[in-house]
């Protein structure tokens, strides 16, 4: 007969006990939290509106002047592009174009429509293409009702005929054509299948899904409250939802595994729930803390929309951590004693559960063999793993930063067709004009505009300069510059710098370079400047957390290096996909596409935290064995064999959840999905299952070294908990090493 030693659990264990005993109240509390959050959002929720400009940049100053002095130019535009087989000045074509524009003026939200026959730059040099600017009475393209945008597209379709093509372009059109994609549901279904295969029982597989769905419901609702107090981009709630689902399932997957181990060791359901939170729960809290630290790093970018994205994601992580600490033990109160019930056929074929030393389930023979193989071939594993990681990261060296535009959309989209027609008729630069806004504070300043236009037109890379437009008050002027290259071309970026640094400083008035293309260049440069600060700050704080958690200088350093390798390899995969070759075409990237600078920024913040999750899960189990045996080789083998199945299952879930973004028509979300899915796959296979254990075998006992003076001054966190304090008294046979089992 076994007995359980008396042990007072830590705060997490005590919280688990309370939640287990008062499980109905906990469920009611979570339902009430969801209702309150929904009510607050209904009353005070905000819209996902952001300013993507870089604070203090030249393009931001230009935009402010446009808004103040040229409100019509600052509004949300739609380009109406007409291509005719006959000259566009033909009376019949002109009559059809006039009828179309008159109809468009009557549609909702349309505030103005230019006459292409009188507006500067309306007629293309080829004589068969024209463009008319249509202004919408919305302050952001996301705020235009999709059904009203579809009425615009329907009018263009009705006006088209053989020999006359009418298409529309602009961000508003692109948003309507991209549609909506529910990646969260796809990720949940895939995760459920993986959990069923992993655990073999419906109850064990259902607990992670239940906690993740509850966390998703609350956190996605709270995103609207965050949007009410700060700028939140429309892609941030999608990213936060997927991250919340993935983390919720991963964390509870780890704890369900540990709960089953405690039950197999002979603990009653409540005691097993307490022991689970007091051991695996600690690792979950540390892992969640690293994700929070990573997201805090986005504040270093100095961009308001990055802060909004960080806060929404941090809310999702906090809700997941709260659900893991309270809702999970409450659900164990209902289903813990049935954890092995409703076993699937795949589960019936498994051997009986065996408990090894430390209260863990004995590792499978396959994972044990893999652990021993890494032990024997550690140097070869380091060389092969490191070489593969560097090869994956190599494509990132040739990355071209920029913002994808309509030229990267599917060929059947109206926005893409408008983009191509403008480029064919007016030149590549027509899709990314530069808006030069000149301040004219004194009377007579407008006299300098002809000379200014000539100086700008003489600059290399300028295709045309449209006649200046002066406000009625005469206090500002607008010059539209058409580059000779497209908005994604490096030469266009060079032109912006030439105008700012060489041409405009010699003007007699202050001139600012704005427009979508110039703003994108400024944002990319701002992020590139802030990326080293983000990486340095997040890595430093995470290293300190690892040092305190595992009390080892070597573990801290190797973890940081491995995580950086994972992120670099993921960057390389994204760069390869965006190159537009056969790899890109597999997921719908048909053309060479620049990488938005905020993609690697967001990827780093998310992936570094997730990589630390797997590091904590793996190293905590290794250190637990090391403290018990003081045998480095055995600790590595035990840790890898004991967590291999959990980490690979968790990674598979993460990969499927993030891969759900890949079918999304938005190339930015698509690239984020590819990058994060690839990073998790690389991290959980090459890094955690190969490189980390191999490097630790090479380093030997040095893995666990730290200076005595530092060890004395660090707090003792017991990330791995004190599992020996929960174990019942066991026989010597039950204390055989995990390898013997």
HUUR-V513001 format. One record per residue. N is the residue number from 1. RES is the residue in one letter. PHI is phi in degrees with one decimal (NA if undefined). Layout:
n = [N & N]
res = [RES & RES]
phi = [PHI & PHI]
This chain:
n = [1 & 2 & 3 & 4 & 5 & 6 & 7 & 8 & 9 & 10 & 11 & 12 & 13 & 14 & 15 & 16 & 17 & 18 & 19 & 20 & 21 & 22 & 23 & 24 & 25 & 26 & 27 & 28 & 29 & 30 & 31 & 32 & 33 & 34 & 35 & 36 & 37 & 38 & 39 & 40 & 41 & 42 & 43 & 44 & 45 & 46 & 47 & 48 & 49 & 50 & 51 & 52 & 53 & 54 & 55 & 56 & 57 & 58 & 59 & 60 & 61 & 62 & 63 & 64 & 65 & 66 & 67 & 68 & 69 & 70 & 71 & 72 & 73 & 74 & 75 & 76 & 77 & 78 & 79 & 80 & 81 & 82 & 83 & 84 & 85 & 86 & 87 & 88 & 89 & 90 & 91 & 92 & 93 & 94 & 95 & 96 & 97 & 98 & 99 & 100 & 101 & 102 & 103 & 104 & 105 & 106 & 107 & 108 & 109 & 110 & 111 & 112 & 113 & 114 & 115 & 116 & 117 & 118 & 119 & 120 & 121 & 122 & 123 & 124 & 125 & 126 & 127 & 128 & 129 & 130 & 131 & 132 & 133 & 134 & 135 & 136 & 137 & 138 & 139 & 140 & 141 & 142 & 143 & 144 & 145 & 146 & 147 & 148 & 149 & 150 & 151 & 152 & 153 & 154 & 155 & 156 & 157 & 158 & 159 & 160 & 161 & 162 & 163 & 164 & 165 & 166 & 167 & 168 & 169 & 170 & 171 & 172 & 173 & 174 & 175 & 176 & 177 & 178 & 179 & 180 & 181 & 182 & 183 & 184 & 185 & 186 & 187 & 188 & 189 & 190 & 191 & 192 & 193 & 194 & 195 & 196 & 197 & 198 & 199 & 200 & 201 & 202 & 203 & 204 & 205 & 206 & 207 & 208 & 209 & 210 & 211 & 212 & 213 & 214 & 215 & 216 & 217 & 218 & 219 & 220 & 221 & 222 & 223 & 224 & 225 & 226 & 227 & 228 & 229 & 230 & 231 & 232 & 233 & 234 & 235 & 236 & 237 & 238 & 239 & 240 & 241 & 242 & 243 & 244 & 245 & 246 & 247 & 248 & 249 & 250 & 251 & 252 & 253 & 254 & 255 & 256 & 257 & 258 & 259 & 260 & 261 & 262 & 263 & 264 & 265 & 266 & 267 & 268 & 269 & 270 & 271 & 272 & 273 & 274 & 275 & 276 & 277 & 278 & 279 & 280 & 281 & 282 & 283 & 284 & 285 & 286 & 287 & 288 & 289 & 290 & 291 & 292 & 293 & 294 & 295 & 296 & 297 & 298 & 299 & 300 & 301 & 302 & 303 & 304 & 305 & 306 & 307 & 308 & 309 & 310 & 311 & 312 & 313 & 314 & 315 & 316 & 317 & 318 & 319 & 320 & 321 & 322 & 323 & 324 & 325 & 326 & 327 & 328 & 329 & 330 & 331 & 332 & 333 & 334 & 335 & 336 & 337 & 338 & 339 & 340 & 341 & 342 & 343 & 344 & 345 & 346 & 347 & 348 & 349 & 350 & 351 & 352 & 353 & 354 & 355 & 356 & 357 & 358 & 359 & 360 & 361 & 362 & 363 & 364 & 365 & 366 & 367 & 368 & 369 & 370 & 371 & 372 & 373 & 374 & 375 & 376 & 377 & 378 & 379 & 380 & 381 & 382 & 383 & 384 & 385 & 386 & 387 & 388 & 389 & 390 & 391 & 392 & 393 & 394 & 395 & 396 & 397 & 398 & 399 & 400 & 401 & 402 & 403 & 404 & 405 & 406 & 407 & 408 & 409 & 410 & 411 & 412 & 413 & 414 & 415 & 416 & 417 & 418 & 419 & 420 & 421 & 422 & 423 & 424 & 425 & 426 & 427 & 428 & 429 & 430 & 431 & 432 & 433 & 434 & 435 & 436 & 437 & 438 & 439 & 440 & 441 & 442 & 443 & 444 & 445 & 446 & 447 & 448 & 449 & 450 & 451 & 452 & 453 & 454 & 455 & 456 & 457 & 458 & 459 & 460 & 461 & 462 & 463 & 464 & 465 & 466 & 467 & 468 & 469 & 470 & 471 & 472 & 473 & 474 & 475 & 476 & 477 & 478 & 479 & 480 & 481 & 482 & 483 & 484 & 485 & 486 & 487 & 488 & 489 & 490 & 491 & 492 & 493 & 494 & 495 & 496 & 497 & 498 & 499 & 500 & 501 & 502 & 503 & 504 & 505 & 506 & 507 & 508 & 509 & 510 & 511 & 512 & 513 & 514 & 515 & 516 & 517 & 518 & 519 & 520 & 521 & 522 & 523 & 524 & 525 & 526 & 527 & 528 & 529 & 530 & 531 & 532 & 533 & 534 & 535 & 536 & 537 & 538 & 539 & 540 & 541 & 542 & 543 & 544 & 545 & 546 & 547 & 548 & 549 & 550 & 551 & 552 & 553 & 554 & 555 & 556 & 557 & 558 & 559 & 560 & 561 & 562 & 563 & 564 & 565 & 566 & 567 & 568 & 569 & 570 & 571 & 572 & 573 & 574 & 575 & 576 & 577 & 578 & 579 & 580 & 581 & 582 & 583 & 584 & 585 & 586 & 587 & 588 & 589 & 590 & 591 & 592 & 593 & 594 & 595 & 596 & 597 & 598 & 599 & 600 & 601 & 602 & 603 & 604 & 605 & 606 & 607 & 608 & 609 & 610 & 611 & 612 & 613 & 614 & 615 & 616 & 617 & 618 & 619 & 620 & 621 & 622 & 623 & 624 & 625 & 626 & 627 & 628 & 629 & 630 & 631 & 632 & 633 & 634 & 635 & 636 & 637 & 638 & 639 & 640 & 641 & 642 & 643 & 644 & 645 & 646 & 647 & 648 & 649 & 650 & 651 & 652 & 653 & 654 & 655 & 656 & 657 & 658 & 659 & 660 & 661 & 662 & 663 & 664 & 665 & 666 & 667 & 668 & 669 & 670 & 671 & 672 & 673 & 674 & 675 & 676 & 677 & 678 & 679 & 680 & 681 & 682 & 683 & 684 & 685 & 686 & 687 & 688 & 689 & 690 & 691 & 692 & 693 & 694 & 695 & 696 & 697 & 698 & 699 & 700 & 701 & 702 & 703 & 704 & 705 & 706 & 707 & 708 & 709 & 710 & 711 & 712 & 713 & 714 & 715 & 716 & 717 & 718 & 719 & 720 & 721 & 722 & 723 & 724 & 725 & 726 & 727 & 728 & 729 & 730 & 731 & 732 & 733 & 734 & 735 & 736 & 737 & 738 & 739 & 740 & 741]
res = [X & X & X & X & X & X & X & X & X & X & X & X & X & X & X & X & X & X & X & X & X & X & X & X & X & X & X & X & X & X & X & X & X & X & X & X & X & X & X & X & X & X & X & X & X & X & X & X & X & X & X & X & X & X & X & X & X & X & X & X & X & X & X & X & X & X & X & X & X & X & X & X & X & X & X & X & X & X & X & X & X & X & X & X & X & X & X & X & X & X & X & X & X & X & X & X & X & X & X & X & X & X & X & X & X & X & X & X & X & X & X & X & X & X & X & X & X & X & X & X & X & X & X & X & X & X & X & X & X & X & X & X & X & X & X & X & X & X & X & X & X & X & X & X & X & X & X & X & X & X & X & X & X & X & X & X & X & X & X & X & X & X & X & X & X & X & X & X & X & X & X & X & X & X & X & X & X & X & X & X & X & X & X & X & X & X & X & X & X & X & X & X & X & X & X & X & X & X & X & X & X & X & X & X & X & X & X & X & X & X & X & X & X & X & X & X & X & X & X & X & X & X & X & X & X & X & X & X & X & X & X & X & X & X & X & X & X & X & X & X & X & X & X & X & X & X & X & X & X & X & X & X & X & X & X & X & X & X & X & X & X & X & X & X & X & X & X & X & X & X & X & X & X & X & X & X & X & X & X & X & X & X & X & X & X & X & X & X & X & X & X & X & X & X & X & X & X & X & X & X & X & X & X & X & X & X & X & X & X & X & X & X & X & X & X & X & X & X & X & X & X & X & X & X & X & X & X & X & X & X & X & X & X & X & X & X & X & X & X & X & X & X & X & X & X & X & X & X & X & X & X & X & X & X & X & X & X & X & X & X & X & X & X & X & X & X & X & X & X & X & X & X & X & X & X & X & X & X & X & X & X & X & X & X & X & X & X & X & X & X & X & X & X & X & X & X & X & X & X & X & X & X & X & X & X & X & X & X & X & X & X & X & X & X & X & X & X & X & X & X & X & X & X & X & X & X & X & X & X & X & X & X & X & X & X & X & X & X & X & X & X & X & X & X & X & X & X & X & X & X & X & X & X & X & X & X & X & X & X & X & X & X & X & X & X & X & X & X & X & X & X & X & X & X & X & X & X & X & X & X & X & X & X & X & X & X & X & X & X & X & X & X & X & X & X & X & X & X & X & X & X & X & X & X & X & X & X & X & X & X & X & X & X & X & X & X & X & X & X & X & X & X & X & X & X & X & X & X & X & X & X & X & X & X & X & X & X & X & X & X & X & X & X & X & X & X & X & X & X & X & X & X & X & X & X & X & X & X & X & X & X & X & X & X & X & X & X & X & X & X & X & X & X & X & X & X & X & X & X & X & X & X & X & X & X & X & X & X & X & X & X & X & X & X & X & X & X & X & X & X & X & X & X & X & X & X & X & X & X & X & X & X & X & X & X & X & X & X & X & X & X & X & X & X & X & X & X & X & X & X & X & X & X & X & X & X & X & X & X & X & X & X & X & X & X & X & X & X & X & X & X & X & X & X & X & X & X & X & X & X & X & X & X & X & X & X & X & X & X & X & X & X & X & X & X & X & X & X & X & X & X & X & X & X & X & X & X & X & X & X & X & X & X & X & X & X & X & X & X & X & X & X & X & X & X & X & X & X & X & X & X & X & X & X & X & X & X & X & X & X & X & X & X & X & X & X & X & X & X & X & X & X & X & X & X & X & X & X & X & X & X]
phi = [NA & -103.7 & -129.5 & -102.4 & -66.9 & -72.8 & -152.4 & -86.5 & -69.0 & -76.2 & -57.2 & -65.1 & -63.8 & -65.0 & -62.2 & -61.4 & -62.7 & -63.6 & -64.0 & -62.4 & -74.3 & -109.7 & -61.8 & -66.2 & -64.5 & -64.1 & -62.3 & -63.5 & -62.8 & -68.5 & -64.1 & -66.4 & -61.6 & -65.6 & -65.9 & -64.2 & -61.6 & -63.6 & -64.9 & -65.7 & -66.2 & -61.9 & -88.6 & -127.4 & -60.8 & -107.5 & -98.0 & -87.5 & -117.8 & -137.4 & -108.8 & -83.0 & -74.3 & -87.7 & -57.1 & 78.4 & -78.4 & -64.5 & -67.3 & -67.6 & -64.1 & -63.7 & -65.2 & -63.5 & -65.7 & -61.0 & -64.0 & -77.7 & -101.7 & -129.0 & -59.0 & -66.3 & -74.0 & -84.4 & -68.9 & -77.5 & -96.0 & -130.3 & -92.8 & -98.0 & -115.2 & -121.4 & -122.7 & -123.5 & -69.4 & -90.5 & -57.1 & -68.8 & -86.2 & -59.4 & -54.8 & -68.1 & -64.9 & -61.9 & -67.1 & -66.2 & -64.1 & -61.4 & -64.4 & -63.9 & -65.4 & -64.1 & -66.3 & -63.0 & -63.7 & -91.2 & -81.7 & -60.3 & 73.6 & -84.4 & -100.5 & -161.1 & -135.7 & -70.9 & -91.8 & -64.5 & -81.3 & -118.8 & -72.9 & -59.8 & 79.2 & -77.6 & -107.1 & -79.2 & -60.6 & -74.5 & 76.3 & -120.4 & -131.3 & -140.6 & -139.2 & -123.9 & -86.2 & -115.7 & -100.6 & -105.8 & -85.3 & -125.8 & -90.4 & -157.4 & -62.3 & -66.6 & -89.1 & -81.9 & -56.4 & -59.9 & -64.8 & -75.5 & -64.3 & -64.8 & -67.4 & -63.0 & -64.6 & -64.7 & -64.5 & -66.0 & -62.6 & -66.4 & -81.1 & -75.9 & -156.1 & -56.8 & 93.0 & -141.4 & -105.6 & -121.6 & -134.9 & -127.5 & -134.3 & 126.6 & -63.0 & -61.5 & -66.9 & -62.8 & -65.4 & -65.6 & -78.6 & -73.1 & 70.0 & -117.3 & -137.4 & -92.3 & -70.1 & -62.9 & -64.4 & -59.8 & -63.3 & -65.5 & -63.2 & -63.2 & -62.8 & -62.2 & -63.7 & -64.1 & -65.6 & -63.2 & -67.8 & -68.6 & -92.7 & 79.0 & -128.3 & -67.6 & -65.6 & -62.4 & -74.5 & -75.4 & -62.3 & -60.6 & -63.9 & -61.1 & -65.5 & -64.0 & -65.1 & -63.0 & -63.4 & -62.9 & -60.9 & -73.7 & -67.2 & -66.1 & -69.9 & -67.0 & -58.9 & -64.5 & -68.3 & -61.5 & -64.7 & -76.6 & -113.2 & -155.2 & -75.6 & -128.3 & -68.6 & -67.5 & -83.8 & -65.1 & -61.0 & -64.6 & -62.1 & -64.0 & -64.0 & -65.1 & -65.7 & -63.3 & -61.6 & -62.9 & -67.6 & -59.4 & -68.3 & -62.4 & -64.6 & -72.7 & -57.4 & -60.8 & -75.7 & -63.2 & -59.1 & -69.5 & -61.7 & -63.4 & -63.3 & -66.7 & -64.6 & -68.0 & -78.7 & 107.8 & -79.7 & -66.7 & -53.4 & -65.5 & -63.0 & -65.7 & -64.3 & -62.3 & -63.0 & -62.4 & -68.3 & -80.6 & -117.4 & -62.7 & -60.8 & -64.4 & -62.3 & -64.3 & -65.2 & -65.2 & -62.4 & -63.1 & -63.1 & -67.3 & -64.9 & -61.5 & -61.2 & -60.6 & -69.2 & -59.2 & -61.2 & -64.5 & -66.0 & -70.6 & -74.6 & 72.8 & -114.0 & -63.1 & -70.1 & -70.9 & -63.8 & -62.7 & -62.7 & -64.7 & -66.4 & -60.1 & -68.6 & -65.1 & -60.9 & -61.8 & -66.9 & -61.8 & -63.1 & -62.6 & -63.8 & -65.3 & -65.7 & -64.9 & -85.4 & -122.0 & -68.9 & -61.5 & -63.3 & -64.7 & -65.5 & -63.7 & -61.9 & -87.6 & -120.2 & -59.2 & -75.7 & -111.8 & -60.4 & -102.6 & -81.3 & 53.3 & -75.9 & -80.3 & -55.4 & -64.6 & -74.9 & -68.3 & -81.8 & -79.9 & -71.0 & -62.4 & -69.4 & -119.6 & -100.1 & -99.1 & -62.3 & 92.1 & 81.3 & -93.5 & -65.9 & -61.1 & -67.6 & -69.1 & -62.5 & -63.9 & -68.8 & -66.9 & -64.4 & -62.3 & -60.4 & -66.7 & -63.5 & -61.6 & -61.9 & -79.2 & -117.2 & -66.4 & -67.4 & -60.5 & -63.7 & -64.4 & -65.4 & -66.0 & -63.2 & -64.0 & -64.2 & -64.7 & -63.7 & -66.7 & -65.1 & -67.3 & -78.2 & -56.0 & -58.8 & -68.2 & -63.6 & -100.9 & -66.3 & -110.8 & -86.1 & 170.2 & -111.8 & -59.3 & -131.6 & -62.0 & -65.9 & -101.6 & -77.4 & -57.7 & -63.6 & -82.4 & -77.4 & -61.0 & -61.7 & -67.3 & -64.5 & -63.4 & -59.2 & -67.7 & -65.3 & -63.3 & -64.6 & -69.2 & -86.2 & -111.4 & 106.4 & -59.5 & -71.3 & -65.4 & -84.3 & -146.0 & -65.8 & -97.7 & -104.2 & -97.2 & -108.6 & -106.8 & -87.3 & -122.6 & -72.7 & -114.4 & -62.2 & 91.1 & -65.0 & -64.0 & -67.2 & -84.3 & -64.8 & -58.3 & -65.9 & -63.5 & -60.8 & -66.1 & -65.6 & -68.0 & -62.6 & -78.3 & -68.0 & -64.9 & 100.3 & -96.7 & -85.6 & -162.3 & -125.7 & -74.1 & -55.4 & -67.8 & -112.9 & -109.5 & -66.2 & -60.8 & -77.1 & 71.3 & -102.6 & -158.9 & -136.5 & -123.7 & -116.7 & -97.9 & -110.4 & -100.4 & -68.0 & -83.5 & -121.8 & -73.3 & -65.1 & -93.6 & -77.0 & -62.3 & -64.4 & -66.8 & -62.8 & -62.2 & -62.2 & -58.6 & -69.1 & -63.7 & -61.7 & -72.0 & -94.0 & -120.4 & -86.6 & -71.3 & -59.4 & -86.6 & -74.0 & -79.6 & -129.9 & -77.5 & -128.9 & -117.2 & -97.8 & -130.0 & 102.3 & -61.1 & -65.8 & -65.1 & -64.5 & -63.1 & -62.6 & -66.2 & -65.2 & -61.3 & -68.1 & -62.5 & -69.5 & -61.4 & -69.4 & -86.8 & -61.5 & -59.9 & -65.4 & -60.8 & -62.8 & -61.6 & -67.9 & -66.0 & -63.2 & -63.0 & -64.6 & -65.1 & -63.7 & -63.4 & -62.6 & -65.6 & -62.0 & -69.5 & -71.8 & -112.2 & 54.4 & -147.6 & -66.0 & -68.0 & -59.0 & -60.1 & -69.0 & -64.5 & -63.4 & -63.2 & -64.8 & -64.0 & -66.4 & -65.5 & -62.1 & -60.6 & -65.5 & -61.7 & -64.4 & -64.9 & -58.2 & -62.9 & -64.1 & -63.5 & -61.7 & -64.8 & -66.7 & -72.3 & -66.0 & 83.3 & -79.0 & -64.9 & -66.1 & -64.1 & -65.5 & -61.5 & -115.9 & 96.9 & -95.5 & -86.4 & -122.9 & -62.9 & -125.4 & -70.9 & -95.0 & -59.8 & -63.0 & -78.2 & -66.4 & -64.7 & -65.6 & -65.2 & -59.2 & -62.7 & -60.7 & -76.4 & -72.4 & -64.1 & -66.3 & -67.5 & -61.9 & -65.9 & -56.7 & -65.6 & -63.4 & -64.4 & -60.1 & -72.6 & -70.5 & -63.3 & -70.6 & -64.5 & -67.5 & -58.9 & -69.6 & -64.0 & -65.0 & -83.0 & -114.8 & 57.6 & -117.9 & -61.7 & -60.7 & -67.6 & -61.3 & -67.6 & -63.0 & -61.4 & -64.9 & -67.8 & -66.9 & -78.7 & -113.8 & -55.7 & -66.4 & -66.9 & -66.1 & -67.4 & -65.7 & -62.3 & -65.2 & -60.5 & -65.9 & -57.8 & -61.1 & -67.8 & -65.0 & -73.7 & -65.9 & -63.6 & -79.2 & -61.6 & -68.8 & -59.8 & -67.7 & -72.0 & -67.1 & -68.4 & -64.3 & -62.0 & -68.2 & -63.5 & -62.1 & -61.3 & -63.4 & -74.6 & -64.7 & -64.2 & -64.1 & -64.6 & -61.6 & -64.6 & -66.6 & -80.0 & -105.4 & -67.3 & -80.9 & -72.5 & -92.6 & -129.8 & -66.8 & -59.8 & -64.0 & -64.9 & -62.4 & -67.5 & -65.2 & -63.7 & -77.1 & 68.9 & -66.9 & -62.9 & -53.6 & -105.6 & -87.6 & -152.6 & -59.2 & -61.3 & -62.4 & -73.7 & -62.2 & -68.9 & -91.6 & -84.8 & -68.9 & -97.0 & -88.8 & 51.3 & -57.6 & -82.4 & 76.6 & -123.4 & -61.3 & -64.5 & -78.6 & -98.4 & -69.0 & -67.6 & -62.3 & -126.7 & -83.5 & -63.6 & -62.8 & -72.9 & -96.4 & -64.9 & -59.7 & -58.8 & -63.3 & -65.7 & -63.0]
